[in-house]
Amino acid sequence: MGNNSKRKDVSKKAINNIPSFLSKYFWDVDFEKINLKDCRIYILKRILEYGDEKAVSWMWKNFTESEIKNALCNFRGYSQKSANFWAFILGVKL
Protein backbone atom coordinates (compact mmCIF):
# COMPACT_ATOMS: atom_id res chain seq x y z
CA MET A 1 0.00 0.00 0.00
CA GLY A 2 2.86 2.38 0.78
CA ASN A 3 4.25 1.91 -2.73
CA ASN A 4 0.96 2.92 -4.35
CA SER A 5 0.86 6.26 -2.56
CA LYS A 6 4.42 6.95 -3.66
CA ARG A 7 3.51 6.13 -7.26
CA LYS A 8 0.54 8.51 -7.11
CA ASP A 9 2.76 11.28 -5.79
CA VAL A 10 5.35 10.68 -8.52
CA SER A 11 2.79 10.59 -11.31
CA LYS A 12 1.05 13.72 -9.99
CA LYS A 13 4.38 15.53 -9.92
CA ALA A 14 5.17 14.38 -13.46
CA ILE A 15 1.80 15.67 -14.70
CA ASN A 16 2.09 19.09 -13.07
CA ASN A 17 5.74 19.86 -13.76
CA ILE A 18 7.10 20.80 -17.12
CA PRO A 19 10.35 19.29 -18.44
CA SER A 20 13.61 20.94 -17.46
CA PHE A 21 14.60 21.55 -21.10
CA LEU A 22 11.92 24.27 -21.14
CA SER A 23 13.50 26.21 -18.26
CA LYS A 24 15.36 28.52 -20.68
CA TYR A 25 12.00 30.08 -21.63
CA PHE A 26 11.22 31.03 -18.03
CA TRP A 27 14.34 32.98 -17.11
CA ASP A 28 12.42 35.61 -15.16
CA VAL A 29 10.53 33.35 -12.73
CA ASP A 30 11.20 30.47 -10.35
CA PHE A 31 10.96 27.58 -12.81
CA GLU A 32 10.25 25.07 -10.03
CA LYS A 33 6.98 26.85 -9.23
CA ILE A 34 5.59 26.61 -12.76
CA ASN A 35 3.28 23.69 -13.32
CA LEU A 36 1.28 22.46 -16.25
CA LYS A 37 -2.03 22.40 -14.42
CA ASP A 38 -2.09 26.02 -13.20
CA CYS A 39 0.08 27.86 -15.73
CA ARG A 40 -1.14 26.55 -19.08
CA ILE A 41 -1.61 29.89 -20.85
CA TYR A 42 1.66 31.26 -19.49
CA ILE A 43 3.55 28.19 -20.71
CA LEU A 44 1.88 28.36 -24.12
CA LYS A 45 2.67 32.04 -24.55
CA ARG A 46 6.37 31.43 -23.89
CA ILE A 47 6.58 28.47 -26.25
CA LEU A 48 4.66 30.27 -29.00
CA GLU A 49 6.98 33.26 -28.74
CA TYR A 50 10.37 31.66 -28.02
CA GLY A 51 10.06 27.89 -28.45
CA ASP A 52 12.38 25.79 -30.55
CA GLU A 53 11.43 22.59 -32.39
CA LYS A 54 11.71 20.43 -29.26
CA ALA A 55 9.55 22.82 -27.22
CA VAL A 56 6.93 23.03 -29.96
CA SER A 57 6.83 19.24 -30.25
CA TRP A 58 6.25 19.01 -26.49
CA MET A 59 3.55 21.70 -26.77
CA TRP A 60 1.59 19.71 -29.40
CA LYS A 61 1.67 16.64 -27.14
CA ASN A 62 0.48 18.49 -24.03
CA PHE A 63 -2.04 21.06 -25.28
CA THR A 64 -5.06 20.88 -27.55
CA GLU A 65 -5.20 22.90 -30.74
CA SER A 66 -8.09 24.83 -29.20
CA GLU A 67 -5.94 25.82 -26.20
CA ILE A 68 -3.13 26.93 -28.49
CA LYS A 69 -5.47 29.01 -30.66
CA ASN A 70 -6.98 30.55 -27.53
CA ALA A 71 -3.55 31.54 -26.22
CA LEU A 72 -2.62 33.09 -29.55
CA CYS A 73 -5.86 34.94 -30.24
CA ASN A 74 -6.86 36.15 -26.79
CA PHE A 75 -3.61 37.20 -25.15
CA ARG A 76 -1.12 39.95 -25.97
CA GLY A 77 2.64 40.07 -25.95
CA TYR A 78 3.63 38.25 -29.12
CA SER A 79 6.00 39.74 -31.65
CA GLN A 80 4.49 40.43 -35.07
CA LYS A 81 6.68 37.69 -36.54
CA SER A 82 5.57 35.02 -34.03
CA ALA A 83 1.91 36.03 -34.19
CA ASN A 84 1.84 35.89 -37.99
CA PHE A 85 3.70 32.58 -38.09
CA TRP A 86 1.35 30.87 -35.62
CA ALA A 87 -1.76 32.42 -37.19
CA PHE A 88 -0.70 30.88 -40.51
CA ILE A 89 0.10 27.48 -38.94
CA LEU A 90 -3.15 27.38 -36.97
CA GLY A 91 -5.29 28.85 -39.74
CA VAL A 92 -6.62 31.73 -37.67
CA LYS A 93 -7.07 35.38 -38.47
CA LEU A 94 -5.68 37.86 -35.98
N, C-alpha and C positions, 0 to 999 in steps of 0.2 A: 504493500500500500504506500509506503514511503517513497518508493521509486516513481509511482504514478504522479504524485504531487510534484516531484522534481521535474518530470517530463512536461507537465502542464506549465510550470513556471518557465522552462526553457523555451517551449513552443510559443508561449505568450510573448516572451521577450523577443524572439525571432520575428514575430508578426509585427510588433510595434516599432522595432528599431530598423533604421535604414542601414544599408551596407557601408562599411568604412570607406570604400572607394569614392563615395559621394561627398565625403567631408570637405573636399576642396571647394565645393560650391556654397558652403556655409561658414565662411571664414569669420563672419562678424557675430556669430552666436556660439553658445556652448553646444557643440554637435551632439553630445551625449544626451541632451534634453529634448532633442527633436525625435518625434516618433511618427510612424506612418499613420496611426489612427487619428491623432489630434492635429497634425500639421500637413494634411494632404495638399491643400491649395498652395501653401508656402513652398513645399517640396516641388510641386509641379512648376510653379513660377520660376524657381531657380534652374530646374532642368531645361525648361523651354528656352530660357534666356542664355544659359551658359553651358548646358550639357554637351558632352561628347557622345560618340557612338555607343559606348558602353552604358552611359547614363540613360540615353534615350531608349536603348534596348530594355534596360531595367524598368523604365517608366512604362513602356507598353505592356510589360508583364504584370505590373502592379496597379495600374489605373485603367479605367474604362475610357473609351473614346469620348464618351459624353463628359466625363470629369475633365479630360484634357481640353476639350472645346470650351467648357465652362470657364476653366482657368484662363484660357486665352481671351475669350470674348468679354468677360465680366470683370476683369481685374487689370489695373494699370501697371506701368513700370517696365514694359518691354521696349527694346530698341525697335526702330522702324524695320530694320533688317530681320530681326527675329520674328516680329509680329507678321510681317509679310510672308516669310518662309513658312511658318506654321499655319497661317491662314490658307496658303496654297496646298500644303500637305493634307490638312484636315478638310479642305473644301468648304471653308466658311468665309463669309464676307465680313470685314471689320468696318 
